[in-house]
Amino acid sequence: MRGWIIGGSGASSLRIVLGITGASGVVYGVRVAEELAMNEVGLTIVVSDAARKVLATEMPEGVAVLEKCGRVLGAGEVEADVASGSAKFDATVICPCSMKTLSAIANGYANNLITRNADVALKEHRRLVLVVRETPLNAIHLENMLKLARLGVVVMPASPGFYYKPKTIDDLVNYIVGKVMDAVGAESNLYKRWGS
């Protein structure tokens, strides 16, 4: 099991890179960005070209919301600081994470800023959280997830719980966003914890 490096004693000292890829469910990524911004996390958001197309379909206001949450970069901006191991960031979250991006990360194919930053997170032993969004899953998807899970990557399918009796889509989204916040050590009160 690898030891993750998470800097600082509180959420406000965290620096996080959020990648948003071209899987359905971009609302998860936008809500993660909003929640991290409320926690005053230093946030760099990398949006792939395919994610911009999905945002245009599923959440047209999404790019404007992201621009209010942190620095927004394109996946082609491979010269950005977060492409380097010398960059100071504590964690990377890819939400949603497409199967193409999952495959690239699992096989060391750092072909854009999102996959390069994930590669940096792996080699520098920083927290890496992948909110995977596909169903059903084939054996290749599962093998790629297993490969990364064995390296200590947090593989988080966007599968909300139902024990807290969600009533709206926001309740379902917030459950996953709350789990992401837990995984990176940021504060949130987005879902009812078991037994509370």
C-alpha positions in Angstrom: 0.0 0.0 0.0 1.4 3.4 -0.9 1.6 6.3 1.5 -0.1 9.4 0.1 1.2 12.9 0.7 -1.5 15.4 1.6 -0.1 18.8 2.6 -1.1 21.2 5.3 -3.3 20.7 8.4 -6.6 22.1 7.0 -8.6 22.1 3.8 -7.8 25.7 3.0 -4.1 24.8 2.6 -4.9 22.1 0.0 -3.9 22.6 -3.7 -6.0 20.3 -6.0 -6.0 19.6 -9.7 -9.5 18.7 -11.1 -9.7 17.1 -14.5 -13.0 17.0 -16.3 -13.2 14.5 -19.2 -15.8 13.7 -21.8 -17.9 11.2 -19.9 -21.5 11.8 -19.2 -22.1 13.2 -15.7 -20.1 16.5 -15.9 -22.4 17.8 -13.2 -20.2 15.8 -10.7 -17.1 17.6 -11.8 -18.8 21.0 -11.7 -20.2 20.4 -8.2 -16.7 19.2 -7.0 -15.3 22.4 -8.3 -17.9 24.5 -6.5 -17.4 22.6 -3.2 -13.7 22.8 -3.3 -13.9 26.6 -4.1 -16.1 27.0 -1.0 -13.4 25.4 1.0 -10.9 27.9 -0.4 -8.8 25.2 -1.9 -6.2 26.3 -4.5 -7.9 24.8 -7.5 -6.6 24.2 -11.1 -9.3 22.8 -13.4 -8.4 21.1 -16.6 -11.2 20.6 -19.1 -10.8 18.3 -22.1 -12.3 19.2 -25.5 -14.7 16.2 -25.2 -15.8 17.5 -21.8 -16.6 20.9 -23.3 -18.9 19.1 -25.7 -20.6 17.2 -22.9 -20.9 20.4 -20.9 -22.6 22.1 -23.8 -25.2 19.3 -23.9 -25.7 18.4 -20.2 -24.9 21.7 -18.4 -24.4 24.7 -20.7 -23.7 27.0 -17.8 -21.0 24.7 -16.6 -17.9 26.4 -18.0 -18.9 29.8 -16.6 -19.4 28.1 -13.2 -15.9 26.5 -13.4 -14.3 29.8 -14.3 -15.6 31.2 -11.0 -14.2 28.3 -9.0 -10.5 28.4 -10.1 -8.0 28.6 -12.9 -9.4 26.8 -15.9 -7.0 25.2 -18.5 -7.5 23.2 -21.6 -6.2 19.6 -21.8 -3.9 20.7 -24.7 -2.0 23.1 -22.4 0.8 20.6 -21.7 3.2 23.4 -20.8 1.2 24.3 -17.6 2.9 24.0 -14.3 0.8 21.0 -13.1 2.4 18.9 -15.9 5.6 18.8 -13.8 6.6 16.9 -10.8 8.0 20.1 -9.4 4.5 21.6 -9.2 3.1 21.9 -5.7 -0.3 20.2 -5.6 -1.7 17.8 -3.0 -4.2 15.7 -5.0 -5.7 15.1 -8.4 -9.3 14.3 -9.0 -10.7 13.3 -12.4 -14.4 13.7 -12.3 -16.0 12.4 -14.4 -13.3 10.0 -15.6 -13.9 8.5 -19.1 -12.8 5.0 -19.9 -10.4 6.5 -22.4 -8.7 8.6 -19.7 -8.7 5.6 -17.3 -7.0 3.5 -20.0 -4.4 6.2 -20.7 -3.5 6.6 -17.0 -3.4 2.8 -16.4 -1.0 2.4 -19.3 1.2 5.5 -18.7 0.0 7.3 -21.9 0.3 10.9 -20.8 -0.9 12.4 -24.0 -2.6 15.6 -22.6 -2.6 17.7 -19.5 -5.1 15.6 -17.6 -3.3 12.3 -18.1 0.1 13.9 -17.6 -1.0 15.4 -14.3 -2.4 12.0 -13.2 1.0 10.5 -14.2 2.7 13.1 -12.1 0.4 12.3 -9.1 1.4 8.7 -9.4 5.1 9.2 -9.7 5.2 11.8 -6.9 3.0 9.6 -4.6 0.2 12.1 -4.4 -3.5 11.3 -4.0 -5.3 10.4 -7.2 -9.1 10.0 -7.3 -10.9 8.8 -10.4 -14.6 9.1 -10.5 -15.3 6.6 -13.2 -18.5 7.0 -15.3 -19.5 4.1 -17.5 -22.0 1.3 -17.3 -21.9 -1.6 -17.9 -18.2 -2.2 -17.5 -16.2 -4.6 -19.7 -13.2 -6.7 -18.7 -10.7 -4.1 -20.0 -12.3 -1.4 -17.9 -12.2 -3.6 -14.8 -8.6 -4.6 -15.5 -7.5 -1.0 -15.8 -9.3 -0.1 -12.6 -7.7 -3.0 -10.8 -4.3 -2.1 -12.1 -4.6 1.5 -10.7 -6.3 0.4 -7.4 -3.3 -1.8 -6.8 -1.1 1.4 -7.0 -3.3 3.0 -4.4 -5.5 5.1 -6.7 -9.0 5.8 -5.3 -11.3 4.4 -8.0 -14.7 5.8 -7.2 -17.6 4.7 -9.5 -20.3 7.4 -9.6 -22.7 5.1 -7.7 -24.6 6.9 -4.9 -25.9 5.3 -1.8 -29.6 5.2 -1.0 -29.7 4.5 2.7 -30.2 8.3 3.4 -33.4 8.3 1.2 -32.4 10.9 -1.5 -35.2 12.9 -2.9 -33.6 14.8 -5.7 -30.9 14.5 -8.4 -28.9 17.0 -6.3 -29.0 14.6 -3.4 -27.6 11.8 -5.5 -24.9 14.1 -7.0 -24.0 15.5 -3.6 -23.4 12.0 -2.2 -20.7 11.4 -4.7 -19.2 14.9 -4.4 -19.1 14.4 -0.6 -17.2 11.1 -1.1 -14.7 13.0 -3.3 -14.3 15.6 -0.6 -13.6 12.9 2.0 -11.0 11.3 -0.3 -9.0 14.5 -0.7 -9.3 15.5 3.0 -11.6 18.5 2.4 -14.5 19.4 4.6 -18.1 18.9 3.5 -21.6 18.2 4.9 -23.1 17.0 1.6 -24.5 13.7 2.6 -25.8 12.0 5.7 -23.3 9.6 7.1 -24.3 6.1 8.2 -25.6 6.1 11.7 -25.8 9.9 12.0 
